[in-house]
Amino acid sequence: MTPIDFLLWVAYPYITLTIFIVGHIYRYNHDQFGWSAQSSQFLKSDPLLKWGSILFHYAVIFVFFGHIGGIVVPQSFYPMIGVTEEMYHFGAVWFGGLAGAAMVIGGALLTARRLKNKRVNRNSSRKDLFVLLLLGVVTVVGFTNTAWYTATGGEFDYRDTIGPWFRGILSFRPMPEMLATAPWGFQAHVLAAFTLFAVWPFTRLVHVWSLPLEYIKRRYIIYRRGRTNPERSKRA
């Protein structure tokens, strides 16, 4: 193991995960008012926001559980429940590919709206634009790995390498050699993802952890158009 391998595949993941955890605790204790998605719908509601938000948010749910199934769950678990290699490969390529494509398209629509609409752009911070760029890198590189390398019959299997490496990070038994020999596309995806973890607590991405459970039992809010009294307006 070289010093570079240790830095990239051991030190950097632990540093970013520490920032991820400590940063969320700090943000929650010191900036609960800013703990939101800071939606720009009030600034401009248009088809780009509607379709971009739908595609991106639904796709990211499938992508998240796909990563859990492919990296966190050990490969040996699937034969125990009757899932063959062919079945898993088919689902990973086609369902994962469709979810990745929807996430790429949705993210592109949201980015185009934020850059194109002057009112939304003026109310966007540098952090917003940086997060969009970083999300784009993570998504596009990950989608490319699935749609190109895996679909074309590449011999690299992330379940034999990235999966054990990630579980080793979580169990404090790092195995940097697993990532050191991985294709550069997968390495770039991992590094970009952990960079996203590091900046996550300081951006609007924190809204992911805010589940609006109160909405389930809250009564409907009824809005009525107000009528102006001409006589009262004159007296005012």
Secondary structure, 3 states (H helix, E strand, C coil): CCHHHHHHHHHHHHHHHHHHHHHHHHHHHHCCCCCCCCCCCCCCCCHHHHHHHHHHHHHHHHHHHHHHHHHHCCCCHHHHCCCCHHHHHHHHHHHHHHHHHHHHHHHHHHHHHHHHCHHHHHCCCHHHHHHHHHHHHHHHHHHHHHHHHHCCCCCCCCCCCHHHHHHHHHCCCCCCHHHHCCCHHHHHHHHHHHHHHHHHHHCHHHHHHCCCCHHHHCCCCCCCCCCCCHHHHHHC
